[in-house]
Amino acid sequence: VYAGIKFFIIDFMFKSCPKLRDKYDTPYIVWNSLPTDPQLKERTNATVSRRVSGLNRLFSLGPFLNRLNLKAACHVTV
């Protein structure tokens, strides 16, 4: 019964009224909000560059962080 209502009534209304489809048709909304291949490639490139820059910052702060850890260890033991 649900399939008949869905295929014959709801789908007909969504095809007749695109504003209703844009607002209430969840599979349509999800399908249209999925990223395209170029968007996915752009995201992965941005993620990789963020990881590399984050690692560079971490390694450049390495000696500073070690000093902070040593000072914190001294304050804990005293």
SVG drawing of the C-alpha trace seen along z (x, -y; Angstrom):
<svg xmlns="http://www.w3.org/2000/svg" viewBox="-2 -27 67 29">
<polyline fill="none" stroke="black" stroke-width="0.4" points="0.0,0.0 2.8,-2.4 4.6,-1.7 1.5,-2.6 1.0,-5.8 4.7,-6.7 5.0,-5.9 1.6,-7.2 0.8,-10.1 3.9,-11.4 6.2,-11.2 3.6,-12.8 3.3,-15.7 7.1,-16.1 7.4,-16.1 4.5,-18.6 5.8,-21.0 9.6,-21.3 9.5,-23.6 7.9,-20.8 10.6,-18.4 13.4,-20.8 12.0,-21.1 10.6,-17.6 12.0,-14.9 14.9,-13.6 16.6,-11.3 16.5,-14.1 18.1,-16.5 20.8,-14.0 21.6,-13.1 22.0,-16.8 24.1,-17.6 26.7,-14.9 30.0,-16.3 31.2,-15.9 34.5,-14.2 36.3,-17.6 35.1,-18.7 36.3,-15.4 39.7,-15.8 39.9,-19.4 39.0,-18.3 41.6,-15.5 44.2,-17.9 43.3,-20.4 43.3,-17.7 46.7,-16.5 48.2,-20.0 46.7,-20.7 48.3,-17.5 51.7,-18.4 51.6,-22.0 50.4,-20.7 53.3,-18.3 55.7,-21.0 54.5,-23.3 54.8,-20.4 58.3,-19.6 59.3,-23.3 57.9,-23.6 59.5,-20.3 62.3,-21.8 60.0,-24.4 57.4,-21.7 60.2,-19.5 61.2,-22.5 57.6,-23.0 57.2,-19.3 60.5,-19.4 59.3,-22.5 55.9,-20.9 57.6,-17.7 59.8,-19.7 56.9,-21.6 55.0,-18.4 57.9,-16.7 58.8,-19.8"/>
</svg>
